[in-house]
Amino acid sequence: MLFTALVLLVNGLIGERGLTELLRARRVYAANAADLGRLKRDNAALRARIRRLRSDPQAIEAVARGELGLLRPDEILITVKDVR
């Protein structure tokens, strides 16, 4: 009887549905919850950027200049190289 109780106790601690598996599942859940929070913040920032790009001419100009390298018709691009 003592042996059976001992086997049940060990199985409860390290078995398939034991304490160690429960602790591991809680760690995985916490990590996934943190990832979900980060992704929600990233999505909110992307939505805000989309809103600005749809309605704010200055945001559109900043992207056109920074990412596409576009200039206004009356501007001249001067590239200064560092001479050493």
Summary of the structure (lengths in Angstrom):
residues: 84
radius of gyration: 29.2
end to end distance: 86.1
largest distance: 93.5
contacts: 142
relative contact order: 0.05
helix: 71%
strand: 0%
